[in-house]
Amino acid sequence: MNSILDMVDSNKSEFIEKLTEAGFDTDQASSFLPQAAQGINDSINNIGSESIFNAFISGNFSDFLNQIDIEELSSKIGIPQEQALSGINAIMPMLSQFFNNDESGAQLTASKLFNGLSGLMK
């Protein structure tokens, strides 16, 4: 189960609304959303536990955003890179809110932290 992709899919209309507020048309938002969610998911999987912990404590997700290949994301959908970055910035606060409030998100965070901390203890 992929909690981020599941979360985005189950709240798709709310995410699309945020993207249209950021200048996407509905078709662009529908195409962008699953690609962006996958990019964010990959970023979380590639970043270290300490960075995940710091991001959730501070609310600063720059480490995640720096891991997302905006150029690739924009070319897959056929939109300018600036629009792709604007879209990521539009959905991150909402995704963070769902992620922090959702039990599966909390479990994923705890799992990442535990795995990182247990690796440090070895």
Long-range contacts (C-beta under 8 A, 24 or more apart in sequence): 1-104, 2-41, 3-99, 3-102, 3-104, 3-105, 3-107, 3-108, 4-37, 4-40, 4-41, 4-44, 4-95, 4-99, 4-105, 4-108, 5-34, 5-37, 5-38, 5-41, 6-104, 7-95, 7-98, 7-99, 7-102, 7-104, 7-105, 8-33, 8-34, 8-37, 8-95, 9-34, 11-94, 11-98, 14-94, 15-91, 15-94, 15-95, 18-90, 18-91, 18-94, 19-87, 19-90, 19-91, 21-90, 22-86, 22-87, 22-89, 22-90, 23-83, 23-86, 24-79, 24-83, 24-87, 28-77, 28-79, 28-83, 29-87, 31-77, 32-73, 32-77, 32-79, 32-84, 32-87, 33-91, 35-73, 35-76, 35-77, 36-68, 36-73, 36-84, 36-87, 36-88, 36-91, 37-95, 39-68, 39-69, 39-73, 39-88, 40-64, 40-68, 40-88, 40-92, 40-95, 42-67, 42-68, 43-67, 43-68, 44-108, 44-112, 48-116, 49-112, 49-113, 49-115, 49-116, 49-117, 49-119, 50-116, 52-109, 52-112, 52-113, 52-116, 53-113, 53-116, 56-96, 56-100, 56-109, 59-96, 61-92, 61-96, 64-92, 65-89, 65-92
